[in-house]
Amino acid sequence: MMTLGLCSLELRNIIECAFLPKRCTCQVAPDKSLTVQVTDPVTGRVDLLVTGISTDRLNSSRAISDLIAELRGDLERNRHTFPRARAS
């Protein structure tokens, strides 16, 4: 897959680094769709899992930035929808 002249490894690195200090892993499926999983580095809990992202839509740096913003928004909504249990 080539997006903006980027190989899939470079695209994955851009997305994964955007979620630091959380652990983010990206996988490109044979159909060239992208799966993004964001986990808590301490607990290992999956905070976000999105599958079937079309890499065809990632045809500009703006599109990649918009995807990251969208995923961050999803992550924030999940944080408010499923708050972590707090120790008393």
N, C-alpha and C positions, 0 to 999 in steps of 0.2 A: 504494500500500500504506500502510495506517495501522496502526501498532502502538503501543498506549498513547497514541494521539494524535500519534505521531511520523511524519513523512514518511520516505520511504526515504533521503533525503539525511541527515537527522538520525541515523537508525539506522546508516547507513554511517559517519558521522563518529564515533559512539560506539565502534564496533568498530575502526575504523582507528586511532584515537588510543590504544586500549588496547594496541597492540603497538609503540608508539614505544619506542626509536629505530629499530626495524626499519620497513621500508616495508610497509604493509598496504593492499591494495586490495580493495574489496567491489563486487560487481556484482549487481544484481537482474535476474533473467531475466524474460521475459514471463509465465512461469508462476508468478511471484512467489517462486521459489526463489533462494537466496542463494549466491554463490560467494565464497570468501575466499581470497586469495593473500597469503602473507607472504614477502617477499624480503629478502635481506641488502642494505642500502643501499650498501655498498662494492663488493661483487662482483656484485650483481644476481642471485645464485643464489636459486632458489626453494626456500625452506625448508619451506613448507607450502602445499598446495593442497587445499581442500575444496569440493566442489560439491554441489548439491542440498539445501542446508539449507532446511528449510521455515520460512518466515517466520510461518506460522500458530502455531508453537510459541513465538514471541517475544511473548507476550501480557502480560508483566509485566517490571518492572525486574529481578526475580530471574531470570527466564528468560534475559534478555539477559546478565546477569552469569554465569549458569551456562554459557551458550554460550561466552563469552569464556574462562572457566576451562577448559572442555573443549578449546578450540582451543589454549590455552597448553600444556595437558598433551600434546596431540598434537605440538606444536612441540618440546617438551622431549624426548619419546620419539624423535622424528626426529633430534634432535641427537645422542642416544646411539647410535641405530641406524646413522646415516650420518655418522660424525665427519668433520670437514674434514681434508684432507691437510695435514700440517704441513711447513713447510720445514725442511730440516736445516742 
